[in-house]
């Protein structure tokens, strides 16, 4: 099991270095770009009139993410802004609203897992 973790970490590290050095990651054997660094402001790449929700442990608005997503209007695009750090703040320009989904600091990976689970429930994705 540790060998698998070491291999995955090595691959992840290589891809991260490639992204930072070349500003993009391309598919092996193809010229297709899988990931690229974009210029600021990020908001220019988001859907027009989308509802941008920032997740912050320090927000006073503690919500149940399942109920929050279920009550969201279906005809508007929802964008969740999740920081990649356990401590710190997201730039307020990116979000219309800030919510907290736990009384404790959570990793970005766990926050995204909770969001995707709530979206799966809302749209009946099995």
MOPAC internal coordinates of N, CA, C and O (Angstrom, degrees):
PM7 1SCF
backbone

  N    0.0000 0     0.00 0     0.00 0    0    0    0
  C    1.4480 1     0.00 0     0.00 0    1    0    0
  C    1.5315 1   110.55 1     0.00 0    2    1    0
  O    1.2310 1   120.40 1   141.07 1    3    2    1
  N    1.3526 1   116.84 1   -38.93 1    3    2    1
  C    1.4632 1   119.35 1  -179.77 1    5    3    2
  C    1.5234 1   111.59 1   -67.37 1    6    5    3
  O    1.2310 1   120.73 1   147.03 1    7    6    5
  N    1.3541 1   116.20 1   -32.97 1    7    6    5
  C    1.4605 1   119.45 1   178.33 1    9    7    6
  C    1.5179 1   110.28 1   -62.78 1   10    9    7
  O    1.2310 1   120.44 1   139.32 1   11   10    9
  N    1.3283 1   116.77 1   -40.68 1   11   10    9
  C    1.4590 1   122.00 1   179.34 1   13   11   10
  C    1.5275 1   110.26 1   -63.32 1   14   13   11
  O    1.2310 1   120.42 1   135.70 1   15   14   13
  N    1.3235 1   116.79 1   -44.30 1   15   14   13
  C    1.4670 1   121.39 1   179.52 1   17   15   14
  C    1.5179 1   110.06 1   -62.44 1   18   17   15
  O    1.2310 1   120.44 1   138.03 1   19   18   17
  N    1.3381 1   116.77 1   -41.97 1   19   18   17
  C    1.4664 1   120.36 1  -179.98 1   21   19   18
  C    1.5249 1   111.13 1   -64.32 1   22   21   19
  O    1.2310 1   120.23 1   139.11 1   23   22   21
  N    1.3301 1   117.16 1   -40.89 1   23   22   21
  C    1.4634 1   121.19 1   179.07 1   25   23   22
  C    1.5253 1   109.93 1   -64.95 1   26   25   23
  O    1.2310 1   120.00 1   133.99 1   27   26   25
  N    1.3320 1   117.60 1   -46.01 1   27   26   25
  C    1.4620 1   120.90 1   179.44 1   29   27   26
  C    1.5230 1   111.30 1   -62.11 1   30   29   27
  O    1.2310 1   120.37 1   138.64 1   31   30   29
  N    1.3192 1   116.90 1   -41.36 1   31   30   29
  C    1.4620 1   120.30 1   178.75 1   33   31   30
  C    1.5224 1   110.53 1   -64.49 1   34   33   31
  O    1.2310 1   120.34 1   140.27 1   35   34   33
  N    1.3217 1   116.95 1   -39.73 1   35   34   33
  C    1.4635 1   121.22 1   179.05 1   37   35   34
  C    1.5251 1   110.38 1   -62.85 1   38   37   35
  O    1.2310 1   120.41 1   135.37 1   39   38   37
  N    1.3274 1   116.81 1   -44.63 1   39   38   37
  C    1.4650 1   120.85 1   178.86 1   41   39   38
  C    1.5263 1   110.50 1   -64.23 1   42   41   39
  O    1.2310 1   120.52 1   134.46 1   43   42   41
  N    1.3254 1   116.62 1   -45.54 1   43   42   41
  C    1.4610 1   121.17 1   178.73 1   45   43   42
  C    1.5239 1   110.85 1   -59.79 1   46   45   43
  O    1.2310 1   120.56 1   136.37 1   47   46   45
  N    1.3221 1   116.53 1   -43.63 1   47   46   45
  C    1.4680 1   121.01 1   179.57 1   49   47   46
  C    1.5267 1   110.97 1   -62.53 1   50   49   47
  O    1.2310 1   120.80 1   136.54 1   51   50   49
  N    1.3241 1   116.07 1   -43.46 1   51   50   49
  C    1.4615 1   120.75 1   179.17 1   53   51   50
  C    1.5261 1   110.62 1   -61.06 1   54   53   51
  O    1.2310 1   120.30 1   134.11 1   55   54   53
  N    1.3308 1   117.03 1   -45.89 1   55   54   53
  C    1.4619 1   120.77 1  -179.37 1   57   55   54
  C    1.5257 1   111.81 1   -65.45 1   58   57   55
  O    1.2310 1   120.31 1   142.11 1   59   58   57
  N    1.3158 1   117.02 1   -37.89 1   59   58   57
  C    1.4623 1   120.70 1   178.12 1   61   59   58
  C    1.5244 1   110.70 1   -64.23 1   62   61   59
  O    1.2310 1   120.33 1   135.87 1   63   62   61
  N    1.3147 1   116.98 1   -44.13 1   63   62   61
  C    1.4672 1   121.26 1   178.08 1   65   63   62
  C    1.5252 1   109.95 1   -63.44 1   66   65   63
  O    1.2310 1   120.30 1   137.02 1   67   66   65
  N    1.3348 1   117.02 1   -42.98 1   67   66   65
  C    1.4620 1   120.92 1   178.88 1   69   67   66
  C    1.5301 1   110.69 1   -61.14 1   70   69   67
  O    1.2310 1   120.13 1   138.11 1   71   70   69
  N    1.3190 1   117.35 1   -41.89 1   71   70   69
  C    1.4620 1   121.12 1   179.22 1   73   71   70
  C    1.5271 1   111.13 1   -63.26 1   74   73   71
  O    1.2310 1   120.43 1   137.19 1   75   74   73
  N    1.3128 1   116.78 1   -42.81 1   75   74   73
  C    1.4619 1   120.29 1  -179.18 1   77   75   74
  C    1.5314 1   112.65 1   -71.11 1   78   77   75
  O    1.2310 1   119.95 1   145.87 1   79   78   77
  N    1.3307 1   117.71 1   -34.13 1   79   78   77
  C    1.4591 1   120.45 1  -177.94 1   81   79   78
  C    1.5259 1   112.62 1   -82.82 1   82   81   79
  O    1.2310 1   120.51 1   134.43 1   83   82   81
  N    1.3240 1   116.62 1   -45.57 1   83   82   81
  C    1.4681 1   120.74 1  -174.85 1   85   83   82
  C    1.5271 1   113.15 1  -100.09 1   86   85   83
  O    1.2310 1   120.46 1   173.53 1   87   86   85
  N    1.3355 1   116.72 1    -6.47 1   87   86   85
  C    1.4631 1   124.03 1  -179.96 1   89   87   86
  C    1.5241 1   113.73 1    65.21 1   90   89   87
  O    1.2310 1   120.53 1  -168.33 1   91   90   89
  N    1.3463 1   116.60 1    11.67 1   91   90   89
  C    1.4662 1   120.15 1   174.66 1   93   91   90
  C    1.5215 1   109.90 1  -162.03 1   94   93   91
  O    1.2310 1   121.54 1   -19.42 1   95   94   93
  N    1.3253 1   114.65 1   160.58 1   95   94   93
  C    1.4636 1   121.81 1   175.12 1   97   95   94
  C    1.5216 1   106.35 1  -123.93 1   98   97   95
  O    1.2310 1   120.71 1   -53.34 1   99   98   97
  N    1.3311 1   116.25 1   126.66 1   99   98   97
  C    1.4592 1   120.72 1  -179.45 1  101   99   98
  C    1.5240 1   110.22 1  -110.59 1  102  101   99
  O    1.2310 1   121.35 1   -23.63 1  103  102  101
  N    1.3298 1   115.03 1   156.37 1  103  102  101
  C    1.4601 1   121.27 1   179.09 1  105  103  102
  C    1.5272 1   109.38 1   -69.74 1  106  105  103
  O    1.2310 1   120.71 1   -33.58 1  107  106  105
  N    1.3207 1   116.24 1   146.42 1  107  106  105
  C    1.4609 1   121.47 1   179.76 1  109  107  106
  C    1.5284 1   108.76 1   -68.16 1  110  109  107
  O    1.2310 1   120.26 1   -51.58 1  111  110  109
  N    1.3398 1   117.11 1   128.42 1  111  110  109
  C    1.4549 1   122.09 1   177.77 1  113  111  110
  C    1.5190 1   114.09 1    79.05 1  114  113  111
  O    1.2310 1   119.63 1  -179.17 1  115  114  113
  N    1.3100 1   118.31 1     0.83 1  115  114  113
  C    1.4686 1   121.92 1  -179.95 1  117  115  114
  C    1.5225 1   108.26 1  -134.20 1  118  117  115
  O    1.2310 1   120.78 1   -13.15 1  119  118  117
  N    1.2968 1   116.12 1   166.85 1  119  118  117
  C    1.4631 1   120.51 1   176.16 1  121  119  118
  C    1.5258 1   111.06 1   -99.90 1  122  121  119
  O    1.2310 1   120.47 1  -168.33 1  123  122  121
  N    1.2977 1   116.70 1    11.67 1  123  122  121
  C    1.4637 1   121.51 1  -178.47 1  125  123  122
  C    1.5291 1   110.34 1   -74.48 1  126  125  123
  O    1.2310 1   120.73 1   -52.32 1  127  126  125
  N    1.3404 1   116.22 1   127.68 1  127  126  125
  C    1.4649 1   120.71 1   178.59 1  129  127  126
  C    1.5212 1   109.31 1   -84.11 1  130  129  127
  O    1.2310 1   121.18 1   -53.38 1  131  130  129
  N    1.3228 1   115.34 1   126.62 1  131  130  129
  C    1.4539 1   121.31 1   179.64 1  133  131  130
  C    1.5216 1   111.61 1   -92.81 1  134  133  131
  O    1.2310 1   120.73 1   147.82 1  135  134  133
  N    1.3251 1   116.22 1   -32.18 1  135  134  133
  C    1.4577 1   121.54 1  -176.79 1  137  135  134
  C    1.5179 1   108.00 1  -153.46 1  138  137  135
  O    1.2310 1   120.75 1   -40.00 1  139  138  137
  N    1.3434 1   116.18 1   140.00 1  139  138  137
  C    1.4573 1   118.69 1   177.46 1  141  139  138
  C    1.5176 1   109.83 1  -145.98 1  142  141  139
  O    1.2310 1   121.10 1   -25.68 1  143  142  141
  N    1.3016 1   115.50 1   154.32 1  143  142  141
  C    1.4574 1   122.22 1   176.78 1  145  143  142
  C    1.5247 1   107.31 1   -79.38 1  146  145  143
  O    1.2310 1   120.68 1   -45.27 1  147  146  145
  N    1.3250 1   116.30 1   134.73 1  147  146  145
  C    1.4609 1   120.49 1  -179.83 1  149  147  146
  C    1.5210 1   110.02 1  -109.91 1  150  149  147
  O    1.2310 1   121.16 1   -22.02 1  151  150  149
  N    1.3232 1   115.38 1   157.98 1  151  150  149
  C    1.4629 1   120.87 1   179.73 1  153  151  150
  C    1.5221 1   109.75 1   -83.49 1  154  153  151
  O    1.2310 1   121.32 1   -28.38 1  155  154  153
  N    1.3256 1   115.07 1   151.62 1  155  154  153
  C    1.4604 1   120.37 1   174.30 1  157  155  154
  C    1.5176 1   109.19 1   -75.80 1  158  157  155
  O    1.2310 1   119.22 1   -24.97 1  159  158  157
  N    1.2882 1   119.09 1   155.03 1  159  158  157
  C    1.4565 1   127.31 1    -0.09 1  161  159  158
  C    1.5275 1   111.37 1   -82.59 1  162  161  159
  O    1.2310 1   121.19 1   -36.17 1  163  162  161
  N    1.2962 1   115.32 1   143.83 1  163  162  161
  C    1.4647 1   121.87 1  -179.34 1  165  163  162
  C    1.5274 1   110.77 1   -62.45 1  166  165  163
  O    1.2310 1   120.36 1   149.88 1  167  166  165
  N    1.3163 1   116.91 1   -30.12 1  167  166  165
  C    1.4689 1   121.03 1  -176.28 1  169  167  166
  C    1.5214 1   112.75 1   -59.62 1  170  169  167
  O    1.2310 1   119.31 1   156.98 1  171  170  169
  N    1.3210 1   118.93 1   -23.02 1  171  170  169
  C    1.4613 1   119.86 1   179.25 1  173  171  170
  C    1.5313 1   112.14 1   -70.88 1  174  173  171
  O    1.2310 1   119.83 1   165.13 1  175  174  173
  N    1.3155 1   117.93 1   -14.87 1  175  174  173
  C    1.4587 1   121.78 1   179.33 1  177  175  174
  C    1.5287 1   112.62 1   -97.70 1  178  177  175
  O    1.2310 1   120.34 1   173.32 1  179  178  177
  N    1.3153 1   116.96 1    -6.68 1  179  178  177
  C    1.4665 1   121.31 1  -178.36 1  181  179  178
  C    1.5202 1   109.86 1   -85.71 1  182  181  179
  O    1.2310 1   120.11 1   -25.74 1  183  182  181
  N    1.3423 1   117.39 1   154.26 1  183  182  181
  C    1.4695 1   120.11 1   178.44 1  185  183  182
  C    1.5309 1   111.21 1   -58.38 1  186  185  183
  O    1.2310 1   120.95 1   -36.36 1  187  186  185
  N    1.3226 1   115.79 1   143.64 1  187  186  185
  C    1.4665 1   120.89 1   178.52 1  189  187  186
  C    1.5236 1   109.02 1   -65.58 1  190  189  187
  O    1.2310 1   120.64 1   -39.47 1  191  190  189
  N    1.3129 1   116.38 1   140.53 1  191  190  189
  C    1.4730 1   123.73 1  -179.95 1  193  191  190
  C    1.5255 1   113.28 1    59.33 1  194  193  191
  O    1.2310 1   120.39 1  -152.61 1  195  194  193
  N    1.3150 1   116.86 1    27.39 1  195  194  193
  C    1.4678 1   119.38 1   177.29 1  197  195  194
  C    1.5226 1   109.51 1   -80.38 1  198  197  195
  O    1.2310 1   121.17 1   -25.65 1  199  198  197
  N    1.3124 1   115.38 1   154.35 1  199  198  197
  C    1.4632 1   121.07 1   176.39 1  201  199  198
  C    1.5236 1   106.83 1   -93.37 1  202  201  199
  O    1.2310 1   120.66 1   -64.82 1  203  202  201
  N    1.3301 1   116.35 1   115.18 1  203  202  201
  C    1.4632 1   121.83 1  -176.95 1  205  203  202
  C    1.5221 1   109.13 1  -101.92 1  206  205  203
  O    1.2310 1   121.21 1   -60.58 1  207  206  205
  N    1.3187 1   115.29 1   119.42 1  207  206  205
  C    1.4601 1   121.89 1  -176.12 1  209  207  206
  C    1.5217 1   108.59 1  -114.59 1  210  209  207
  O    1.2310 1   120.76 1   -59.45 1  211  210  209
  N    1.3108 1   116.16 1   120.55 1  211  210  209
  C    1.4526 1   121.77 1   178.30 1  213  211  210
  C    1.5133 1   110.84 1   -92.33 1  214  213  211
  O    1.2310 1   120.43 1   -41.61 1  215  214  213
  N    1.3123 1   116.78 1   138.39 1  215  214  213
  C    1.4584 1   121.46 1   176.22 1  217  215  214
  C    1.5165 1   108.77 1  -100.64 1  218  217  215
  O    1.2310 1   121.02 1   -53.03 1  219  218  217
  N    1.3221 1   115.66 1   126.97 1  219  218  217
  C    1.4512 1   120.68 1  -179.26 1  221  219  218
  C    1.5168 1   109.44 1  -147.01 1  222  221  219
  O    1.2310 1   120.96 1   -49.92 1  223  222  221
  N    1.3141 1   115.78 1   130.08 1  223  222  221
  C    1.4623 1   120.50 1   177.66 1  225  223  222
  C    1.5234 1   110.72 1   -62.38 1  226  225  223
  O    1.2310 1   120.45 1   150.58 1  227  226  225
  N    1.3185 1   116.75 1   -29.42 1  227  226  225
  C    1.4673 1   120.61 1  -176.50 1  229  227  226
  C    1.5289 1   113.94 1   -84.92 1  230  229  227
  O    1.2310 1   120.00 1   179.94 1  231  230  229
  N    1.3379 1   117.60 1    -0.06 1  231  230  229
  C    1.4636 1   120.08 1   179.12 1  233  231  230
  C    1.5270 1   110.62 1   -68.62 1  234  233  231
  O    1.2310 1   120.91 1   -37.88 1  235  234  233
  N    1.3249 1   115.86 1   142.12 1  235  234  233
  C    1.4681 1   120.82 1   177.29 1  237  235  234
  C    1.5235 1   111.73 1   -78.21 1  238  237  235
  O    1.2310 1   120.17 1   166.62 1  239  238  237
  N    1.3197 1   117.28 1   -13.38 1  239  238  237
  C    1.4624 1   122.40 1  -176.58 1  241  239  238
  C    1.5365 1   109.53 1   -93.24 1  242  241  239
  O    1.2310 1   120.66 1   -92.21 1  243  242  241
  N    1.3275 1   116.34 1    87.79 1  243  242  241
  C    1.4631 1   122.30 1   179.03 1  245  243  242
  C    1.5222 1   108.45 1   -85.58 1  246  245  243
  O    1.2310 1   120.20 1   -57.17 1  247  246  245
  N    1.3264 1   117.22 1   122.83 1  247  246  245
  C    1.4645 1   121.38 1  -176.76 1  249  247  246
  C    1.5216 1   110.93 1  -127.83 1  250  249  247
  O    1.2310 1   121.34 1   -21.94 1  251  250  249
  N    1.3239 1   115.04 1   158.06 1  251  250  249
  C    1.4580 1   121.98 1   168.26 1  253  251  250
  C    1.5216 1   105.00 1   -85.22 1  254  253  251
  O    1.2310 1   119.65 1   -64.66 1  255  254  253
  N    1.3146 1   118.27 1   115.34 1  255  254  253
  C    1.4626 1   121.65 1  -172.88 1  257  255  254
  C    1.5230 1   112.07 1   -61.15 1  258  257  255
  O    1.2310 1   119.84 1   145.64 1  259  258  257
  N    1.3305 1   117.92 1   -34.36 1  259  258  257
  C    1.4633 1   120.37 1   178.89 1  261  259  258
  C    1.5261 1   110.95 1   -64.35 1  262  261  259
  O    1.2310 1   120.08 1   134.85 1  263  262  261
  N    1.3209 1   117.44 1   -45.15 1  263  262  261
  C    1.4641 1   121.18 1   178.71 1  265  263  262
  C    1.5277 1   110.84 1   -68.98 1  266  265  263
  O    1.2310 1   120.20 1   141.44 1  267  266  265
  N    1.3118 1   117.22 1   -38.56 1  267  266  265
  C    1.4623 1   122.00 1  -179.19 1  269  267  266
  C    1.5271 1   110.76 1   -62.04 1  270  269  267
  O    1.2310 1   120.38 1   132.70 1  271  270  269
  N    1.3241 1   116.88 1   -47.30 1  271  270  269
  C    1.4627 1   121.18 1  -179.96 1  273  271  270
  C    1.5268 1   110.43 1   -68.94 1  274  273  271
  O    1.2310 1   120.27 1   139.58 1  275  274  273
  N    1.3297 1   117.09 1   -40.42 1  275  274  273
  C    1.4660 1   120.54 1  -179.82 1  277  275  274
  C    1.5238 1   111.53 1   -62.08 1  278  277  275
  O    1.2310 1   120.00 1   145.85 1  279  278  277
  N    1.3249 1   117.60 1   -34.15 1  279  278  277
  C    1.4652 1   120.82 1  -178.06 1  281  279  278
  C    1.5273 1   113.05 1   -86.32 1  282  281  279
  O    1.2310 1   119.87 1   174.30 1  283  282  281
  N    1.3197 1   117.85 1    -5.70 1  283  282  281
  C    1.4682 1   121.16 1  -179.71 1  285  283  282
  C    1.5268 1   109.92 1   -69.57 1  286  285  283
  O    1.2310 1   120.98 1   -35.25 1  287  286  285
  N    1.3172 1   115.74 1   144.75 1  287  286  285
  C    1.4617 1   121.64 1   179.90 1  289  287  286
  C    1.5270 1   109.08 1   -65.74 1  290  289  287
  O    1.2310 1   120.40 1   -48.22 1  291  290  289
  N    1.3305 1   116.84 1   131.78 1  291  290  289
  C    1.4602 1   121.06 1  -175.03 1  293  291  290
  C    1.5239 1   113.54 1   -76.69 1  294  293  291
  O    1.2310 1   119.87 1   157.38 1  295  294  293
  N    1.3406 1   117.86 1   -22.62 1  295  294  293
  C    1.4616 1   118.95 1  -176.65 1  297  295  294
  C    1.5305 1   113.49 1   -86.87 1  298  297  295
  O    1.2310 1   119.98 1  -179.64 1  299  298  297
  N    1.3123 1   117.65 1     0.36 1  299  298  297
  C    1.4689 1   121.32 1   177.27 1  301  299  298
  C    1.5247 1   109.49 1  -111.97 1  302  301  299
  O    1.2310 1   120.78 1   -37.22 1  303  302  301
  N    1.3199 1   116.11 1   142.78 1  303  302  301
  C    1.4630 1   120.24 1   176.76 1  305  303  302
  C    1.5234 1   109.39 1   -74.16 1  306  305  303
  O    1.2310 1   120.99 1   -40.83 1  307  306  305
  N    1.3227 1   115.72 1   139.17 1  307  306  305
  C    1.4601 1   121.43 1   178.13 1  309  307  306
  C    1.5254 1   108.01 1  -111.46 1  310  309  307
  O    1.2310 1   120.76 1   -49.03 1  311  310  309
  N    1.3143 1   116.15 1   130.97 1  311  310  309
  C    1.4603 1   122.17 1   176.56 1  313  311  310
  C    1.5198 1   107.29 1  -120.84 1  314  313  311
  O    1.2310 1   120.52 1   -56.66 1  315  314  313
  N    1.3237 1   116.60 1   123.34 1  315  314  313
  C    1.4590 1   121.07 1   176.19 1  317  315  314
  C    1.5210 1   108.56 1   -97.92 1  318  317  315
  O    1.2310 1   120.79 1   -49.86 1  319  318  317
  N    1.3166 1   116.10 1   130.14 1  319  318  317
  C    1.4619 1   122.18 1   178.10 1  321  319  318
  C    1.5236 1   106.82 1  -104.10 1  322  321  319
  O    1.2310 1   121.03 1   -69.41 1  323  322  321
  N    1.3284 1   115.63 1   110.59 1  323  322  321
  C    1.4601 1   121.44 1  -177.03 1  325  323  322
  C    1.5220 1   107.94 1  -116.63 1  326  325  323
  O    1.2310 1   120.52 1   -54.95 1  327  326  325
  N    1.3172 1   116.61 1   125.05 1  327  326  325
  C    1.4608 1   120.72 1   177.75 1  329  327  326
  C    1.5153 1   110.45 1   -75.08 1  330  329  327
  O    1.2310 1   120.86 1   -28.21 1  331  330  329
  N    1.3076 1   115.96 1   151.79 1  331  330  329
  C    1.4585 1   120.70 1  -179.98 1  333  331  330
  C    1.5173 1   111.63 1   -93.90 1  334  333  331
  O    1.2310 1   120.64 1  -163.20 1  335  334  333
  N    1.3326 1   116.38 1    16.80 1  335  334  333
  C    1.4571 1   119.89 1  -178.44 1  337  335  334
  C    1.5209 1   109.68 1  -130.26 1  338  337  335
  O    1.2310 1   120.78 1   -31.27 1  339  338  337
  N    1.3082 1   116.12 1   148.73 1  339  338  337
  C    1.4642 1   120.41 1   179.90 1  341  339  338
  C    1.5182 1   111.10 1   -74.58 1  342  341  339
  O    1.2310 1   120.39 1   151.81 1  343  342  341
  N    1.3187 1   116.86 1   -28.19 1  343  342  341
  C    1.4650 1   121.80 1   179.88 1  345  343  342
  C    1.5190 1   108.20 1  -127.30 1  346  345  343
  O    1.2310 1   120.32 1   -32.41 1  347  346  345
  N    1.2937 1   116.99 1   147.59 1  347  346  345
  C    1.4584 1   121.48 1  -178.58 1  349  347  346
  C    1.5148 1   109.63 1   121.28 1  350  349  347
  O    1.2310 1   120.95 1    -0.41 1  351  350  349
  N    1.3145 1   115.79 1   179.59 1  351  350  349
  C    1.4553 1   119.92 1  -175.87 1  353  351  350
  C    1.5169 1   110.94 1  -128.45 1  354  353  351
  O    1.2310 1   121.65 1   -27.68 1  355  354  353
  N    1.3286 1   114.44 1   152.32 1  355  354  353
  C    1.4504 1   122.49 1   175.55 1  357  355  354
  C    1.5245 1   107.33 1   -87.01 1  358  357  355
  O    1.2310 1   120.68 1   -35.17 1  359  358  357
  N    1.3277 1   116.31 1   144.83 1  359  358  357
  C    1.4614 1   120.80 1   177.09 1  361  359  358
  C    1.5275 1   109.24 1   -60.59 1  362  361  359
  O    1.2310 1   120.17 1   -53.48 1  363  362  361
  N    1.3072 1   117.29 1   126.52 1  363  362  361
  C    1.4628 1   122.21 1  -174.88 1  365  363  362
  C    1.5205 1   113.00 1   -65.13 1  366  365  363
  O    1.2310 1   119.41 1   160.32 1  367  366  365
  N    1.3319 1   118.73 1   -19.68 1  367  366  365
  C    1.4635 1   121.22 1   178.56 1  369  367  366
  C    1.5255 1   111.55 1   -63.40 1  370  369  367
  O    1.2310 1   120.24 1   148.45 1  371  370  369
  N    1.3167 1   117.14 1   -31.55 1  371  370  369
  C    1.4510 1   120.93 1  -174.29 1  373  371  370
  C    1.5188 1   113.62 1   -74.71 1  374  373  371
  O    1.2310 1   119.35 1   158.80 1  375  374  373
  N    1.3063 1   118.85 1   -21.20 1  375  374  373
  C    1.4624 1   120.53 1  -171.44 1  377  375  374
  C    1.5241 1   111.83 1  -124.22 1  378  377  375
  O    1.2310 1   121.40 1   -38.51 1  379  378  377
  N    1.3486 1   114.93 1   141.49 1  379  378  377
  C    1.4595 1   121.43 1   174.53 1  381  379  378
  C    1.5172 1   110.57 1   -83.77 1  382  381  379
  O    1.2310 1   120.86 1   150.65 1  383  382  381
  N    1.3240 1   115.96 1   -29.35 1  383  382  381
  C    1.4548 1   122.04 1  -174.69 1  385  383  382
  C    1.5238 1   108.16 1  -143.03 1  386  385  383
  O    1.2310 1   120.31 1   -31.93 1  387  386  385
  N    1.3138 1   117.00 1   148.07 1  387  386  385
  C    1.4610 1   121.66 1   176.00 1  389  387  386
  C    1.5156 1   108.91 1  -118.98 1  390  389  387
  O    1.2310 1   120.96 1   -47.59 1  391  390  389
  N    1.3326 1   115.77 1   132.41 1  391  390  389
  C    1.4588 1   121.00 1   177.53 1  393  391  390
  C    1.5197 1   109.44 1  -128.96 1  394  393  391
  O    1.2310 1   121.49 1   -17.75 1  395  394  393
  N    1.3145 1   114.75 1   162.25 1  395  394  393
  C    1.4573 1   122.19 1   172.42 1  397  395  394
  C    1.5194 1   106.40 1  -121.83 1  398  397  395
  O    1.2310 1   119.87 1   -44.42 1  399  398  397
  N    1.3156 1   117.86 1   135.58 1  399  398  397
  C    1.4644 1   120.28 1  -178.45 1  401  399  398
  C    1.5226 1   112.12 1  -108.31 1  402  401  399
  O    1.2310 1   120.78 1  -175.57 1  403  402  401
  N    1.3239 1   116.11 1     4.43 1  403  402  401
  C    1.4561 1   120.44 1   177.87 1  405  403  402
  C    1.5257 1   108.94 1  -158.47 1  406  405  403
  O    1.2310 1   121.29 1   -27.02 1  407  406  405
  N    1.2989 1   115.14 1   152.98 1  407  406  405
  C    1.4545 1   120.02 1   175.09 1  409  407  406
  C    1.5164 1   112.34 1   -79.43 1  410  409  407
  O    1.2310 1   120.85 1   178.33 1  411  410  409
  N    1.3216 1   115.98 1    -1.67 1  411  410  409
  C    1.4601 1   121.86 1  -178.16 1  413  411  410
  C    1.5224 1   109.60 1  -124.32 1  414  413  411
  O    1.2310 1   119.63 1   -27.25 1  415  414  413
  N    1.3328 1   118.32 1   152.75 1  415  414  413
  C    1.4677 1   120.16 1   175.57 1  417  415  414
  C    1.5295 1   110.02 1   -64.17 1  418  417  415
  O    1.2310 1   120.64 1   -44.97 1  419  418  417
  N    1.3251 1   116.38 1   135.03 1  419  418  417
  C    1.4593 1   122.13 1   179.71 1  421  419  418
  C    1.5240 1   109.57 1  -120.38 1  422  421  419
  O    1.2310 1   120.76 1   -25.50 1  423  422  421
  N    1.3118 1   116.16 1   154.50 1  423  422  421
  C    1.4621 1   119.65 1   175.01 1  425  423  422
  C    1.5243 1   108.83 1   -72.59 1  426  425  423
  O    1.2310 1   120.79 1   -22.82 1  427  426  425
  N    1.3216 1   116.10 1   157.18 1  427  426  425
  C    1.4617 1   120.81 1   178.01 1  429  427  426
  C    1.5234 1   110.30 1   -60.56 1  430  429  427
  O    1.2310 1   120.20 1   140.80 1  431  430  429
  N    1.3288 1   117.22 1   -39.20 1  431  430  429
  C    1.4638 1   121.20 1  -179.82 1  433  431  430
  C    1.5249 1   111.41 1   -61.03 1  434  433  431
  O    1.2310 1   120.43 1   138.14 1  435  434  433
  N    1.3275 1   116.79 1   -41.86 1  435  434  433
  C    1.4622 1   119.87 1  -179.75 1  437  435  434
  C    1.5257 1   110.84 1   -70.09 1  438  437  435
  O    1.2310 1   120.02 1   141.52 1  439  438  437
  N    1.3297 1   117.57 1   -38.48 1  439  438  437
  C    1.4699 1   120.81 1   176.72 1  441  439  438
  C    1.5258 1   110.51 1   -60.20 1  442  441  439
  O    1.2310 1   120.60 1   134.64 1  443  442  441
  N    1.3189 1   116.46 1   -45.36 1  443  442  441
  C    1.4621 1   120.71 1  -179.86 1  445  443  442
  C    1.5196 1   110.62 1   -65.25 1  446  445  443
  O    1.2310 1   119.89 1   142.17 1  447  446  445
  N    1.3253 1   117.82 1   -37.83 1  447  446  445
  C    1.4664 1   120.95 1   176.34 1  449  447  446
  C    1.5243 1   110.77 1   -62.06 1  450  449  447
  O    1.2310 1   120.19 1   138.80 1  451  450  449
  N    1.3274 1   117.25 1   -41.20 1  451  450  449
  C    1.4666 1   120.60 1   178.65 1  453  451  450
  C    1.5305 1   111.11 1   -66.26 1  454  453  451
  O    1.2310 1   120.27 1   139.59 1  455  454  453
  N    1.3236 1   117.09 1   -40.41 1  455  454  453
  C    1.4700 1   121.24 1   178.98 1  457  455  454
  C    1.5217 1   110.53 1   -64.40 1  458  457  455
  O    1.2310 1   120.29 1   132.38 1  459  458  457
  N    1.3345 1   117.06 1   -47.62 1  459  458  457
  C    1.4622 1   119.54 1  -178.64 1  461  459  458
  C    1.5179 1   111.67 1   -65.25 1  462  461  459
  O    1.2310 1   119.79 1   144.44 1  463  462  461
  N    1.3178 1   118.00 1   -35.56 1  463  462  461
  C    1.4644 1   121.20 1   176.52 1  465  463  462
  C    1.5243 1   110.22 1   -64.03 1  466  465  463
  O    1.2310 1   120.09 1   138.22 1  467  466  465
  N    1.3243 1   117.42 1   -41.78 1  467  466  465
  C    1.4670 1   121.40 1   178.61 1  469  467  466
  C    1.5270 1   110.95 1   -65.82 1  470  469  467
  O    1.2310 1   120.10 1   140.40 1  471  470  469
  N    1.3322 1   117.41 1   -39.60 1  471  470  469
  C    1.4641 1   120.71 1   177.68 1  473  471  470
  C    1.5246 1   111.42 1   -67.68 1  474  473  471
  O    1.2310 1   120.22 1   141.79 1  475  474  473
  N    1.3279 1   117.19 1   -38.21 1  475  474  473
  C    1.4648 1   121.03 1   175.79 1  477  475  474
  C    1.5196 1   110.84 1   -59.73 1  478  477  475
  O    1.2310 1   120.45 1   137.47 1  479  478  477
  N    1.3213 1   116.74 1   -42.53 1  479  478  477
  C    1.4669 1   120.81 1   179.44 1  481  479  478
  C    1.5278 1   110.75 1   -66.61 1  482  481  479
  O    1.2310 1   120.12 1   138.32 1  483  482  481
  N    1.3266 1   117.38 1   -41.68 1  483  482  481
  C    1.4691 1   120.88 1  -178.41 1  485  483  482
  C    1.5236 1   111.39 1   -63.77 1  486  485  483
  O    1.2310 1   120.23 1   136.42 1  487  486  485
  N    1.3209 1   117.16 1   -43.58 1  487  486  485
  C    1.4620 1   121.45 1  -175.51 1  489  487  486
  C    1.5278 1   113.37 1   -98.67 1  490  489  487
  O    1.2310 1   120.09 1  -166.89 1  491  490  489
  N    1.3254 1   117.43 1    13.11 1  491  490  489
  C    1.4732 1   123.67 1   177.42 1  493  491  490
  C    1.5280 1   112.51 1    53.00 1  494  493  491
  O    1.2310 1   120.76 1  -133.15 1  495  494  493
  N    1.3081 1   116.15 1    46.85 1  495  494  493
  C    1.4631 1   121.64 1   176.98 1  497  495  494
  C    1.5193 1   107.39 1   -90.80 1  498  497  495
  O    1.2310 1   120.92 1   -56.57 1  499  498  497
  N    1.3098 1   115.85 1   123.43 1  499  498  497
  C    1.4647 1   120.17 1  -178.00 1  501  499  498
  C    1.5044 1   111.24 1   -96.88 1  502  501  499
  O    1.2310 1   120.10 1   180.00 1  503  502  501

